[in-house]
Amino acid sequence: MVQEDTKPWYRQFWPWFVIALPASAVIAGFTTLWIAMQTTDSLVLVPEKGVRAEADRQVAAARLASELGLAAAVDIDSTTGVVRAVILSGELEEPPATLEFEMSHPAFADRDRQIMLNKAMPDADGNPVWVGHFVSIPEGRYYAVLKSSDWRLSAEWNGDAALTLRSGSDGTR
């Protein structure tokens, strides 16, 4: 004699197992949507008016630095935070009174640092020198940019005490 299963369908294992698979995908989808709505992505820049113009200015500034043959050495004292920039090569008609030194984190904009460097006495070789001061030295990998109102030099910084910046180096943003 064959015995039949007399339990209703909702008391069986297999229907609930089959229902659970798509239900878990729906729950995971709603969870992902909720997470996406609650957080922001700092890596995505919202296009603003003038962003294209700023990018064009940066490219033109790097091109001018390349045409002038500029290169700079930047020394960062990790104990005092003093930053010293020296133009090693190139033809500057009139060295600017101030330069802007920017350290940009590759992923997080809130970690960016920016200081002004003021012109100091030339070094022993007669190269122009600028000096500034970090309140706190950034740690980790950064893009370093040294710029005036006309030209721009860049490099990638990994925490070293000395850094050489050139036009069009890695780290141009």
C-alpha distance (Angstrom), angle and dihedral (degrees) to the residues before:
residue distance angle dihedral
M1 . . .
V2 3.78 . .
Q3 3.76 116.5 .
E4 3.80 116.1 -144.8
D5 3.74 125.0 -148.8
T6 3.77 106.7 -110.8
K7 3.83 98.8 -175.6
P8 3.80 115.9 116.8
W9 3.84 116.9 -109.0
Y10 3.80 94.3 -104.0
R11 3.79 90.1 61.4
Q12 3.79 92.9 55.3
F13 3.83 123.3 97.6
W14 3.82 101.5 -137.3
P15 3.82 100.5 57.7
W16 3.81 90.4 53.1
F17 3.78 91.2 46.6
V18 3.81 91.0 52.6
I19 3.82 91.4 46.4
A20 3.84 92.4 47.2
L21 3.81 95.0 60.8
P22 3.84 98.6 62.6
A23 3.82 91.2 33.6
S24 3.81 90.8 58.0
A25 3.82 90.0 50.1
V26 3.82 90.4 52.5
I27 3.81 91.8 48.4
A28 3.83 90.9 48.2
G29 3.81 90.1 49.5
F30 3.80 92.9 52.3
T31 3.80 90.5 46.0
T32 3.82 90.9 52.2
L33 3.80 90.3 48.2
W34 3.82 90.9 50.7
I35 3.83 92.0 49.9
A36 3.81 90.9 48.6
M37 3.80 91.7 50.8
Q38 3.83 93.6 47.8
T39 3.81 99.2 49.9
T40 3.79 135.6 52.1
D41 3.75 128.4 -138.3
S42 3.79 110.2 -129.1
L43 3.80 90.5 -169.0
V44 3.80 92.9 66.5
L45 3.77 114.7 79.3
V46 3.77 118.4 -151.1
P47 3.79 107.7 -129.6
E48 3.77 108.4 -112.7
K49 3.73 132.2 -174.2
G50 3.79 108.8 -85.6
V51 3.83 97.5 21.3
R52 3.80 90.3 115.9
A53 3.81 91.0 49.1
E54 3.82 90.9 51.2
A55 3.81 90.8 50.8
D56 3.80 89.8 50.3
R57 3.83 90.4 50.5
Q58 3.81 90.5 51.5
V59 3.80 92.0 50.9
A60 3.82 91.3 47.4
A61 3.83 90.8 49.0
A62 3.82 91.8 50.6
R63 3.81 90.0 47.4
L64 3.81 91.4 51.7
A65 3.82 90.8 49.9
S66 3.79 88.6 51.4
E67 3.81 91.9 49.5
L68 3.81 90.4 50.0
G69 3.82 90.4 47.9
L70 3.79 92.5 -126.5
A71 3.78 123.9 176.4
A72 3.78 127.6 165.8
A73 3.78 137.6 -166.1
V74 3.78 117.5 -143.8
D75 3.80 121.2 -164.8
I76 3.81 118.4 -165.0
D77 3.81 117.3 -165.8
S78 3.81 105.1 -147.8
T79 3.81 94.1 -159.7
T80 3.81 100.0 49.3
G81 3.82 101.6 21.9
V82 3.82 92.3 -127.3
V83 3.80 114.0 154.1
R84 3.80 119.0 -158.8
A85 3.81 121.3 -172.7
V86 3.81 123.0 -168.8
I87 3.81 125.3 -174.7
L88 3.81 102.7 -132.6
S89 3.77 100.5 -177.2
G90 3.74 141.5 2.6
E91 3.74 139.4 72.7
L92 3.79 114.9 -81.4
E93 3.79 113.7 176.4
E94 3.79 93.1 -159.4
P95 3.83 119.6 3.7
P96 3.82 108.8 -130.8
A97 3.81 119.7 -113.0
T98 3.82 91.8 -125.7
L99 3.78 137.3 23.0
E100 3.77 129.4 -164.0
F101 3.81 117.6 -128.6
E102 3.77 114.1 -164.1
M103 3.80 128.6 -173.6
S104 3.82 110.1 -165.1
H105 3.78 121.8 -169.4
P106 3.82 111.2 -134.8
A107 3.81 93.8 -130.8
F108 3.80 112.9 15.3
A109 3.80 120.9 55.1
D110 3.81 92.3 -166.7
R111 3.83 89.4 67.2
D112 3.83 94.3 57.3
R113 3.81 117.4 120.0
Q114 3.78 127.6 -159.5
I115 3.81 129.9 -178.2
M116 3.78 137.1 171.0
L117 3.80 118.1 -121.6
N118 3.81 117.3 -150.7
K119 3.77 123.8 -149.0
A120 3.81 114.4 -99.1
M121 3.79 134.9 -179.8
P122 3.83 114.8 -55.9
D123 3.79 117.5 -100.8
A124 3.83 124.4 -108.7
D125 3.82 91.3 -82.2
G126 3.81 92.4 51.6
N127 3.81 94.7 -107.4
P128 3.81 115.8 148.0
V129 3.83 114.7 -104.3
W130 3.81 132.2 -160.1
V131 3.81 125.6 -169.7
G132 3.81 133.1 -162.2
H133 3.78 140.2 153.9
F134 3.81 135.9 -120.6
V135 3.80 115.6 -148.4
S136 3.79 88.6 -151.7
I137 3.79 125.1 10.3
P138 3.82 112.6 -125.8
E139 3.79 116.9 -121.2
G140 3.78 126.5 -143.1
R141 3.78 131.9 19.0
Y142 3.81 119.5 -18.4
Y143 3.78 140.5 163.5
A144 3.80 109.1 -117.9
V145 3.80 120.1 -152.8
L146 3.79 126.8 -176.8
K147 3.78 111.8 -169.5
S148 3.75 145.1 166.1
S149 3.77 126.3 -167.4
D150 3.83 89.4 -83.9
W151 3.81 110.5 30.0
R152 3.79 140.0 32.8
L153 3.83 134.3 -154.8
S154 3.79 124.6 -171.0
A155 3.80 144.7 -178.8
E156 3.78 141.1 159.1
W157 3.81 116.0 -96.5
N158 3.81 123.8 -155.5
G159 3.80 100.6 178.3
D160 3.80 97.4 -74.4
A161 3.80 120.5 148.5
A162 3.82 92.3 -130.5
L163 3.77 128.1 44.4
T164 3.81 133.1 179.0
L165 3.80 116.4 -148.2
R166 3.79 125.3 -161.0
S167 3.77 135.6 169.4
G168 3.78 113.8 -85.6
S169 3.82 94.7 10.4
D170 3.78 122.8 147.8
G171 3.74 108.3 -71.3
T172 3.79 99.0 47.9
R173 3.76 104.6 145.9
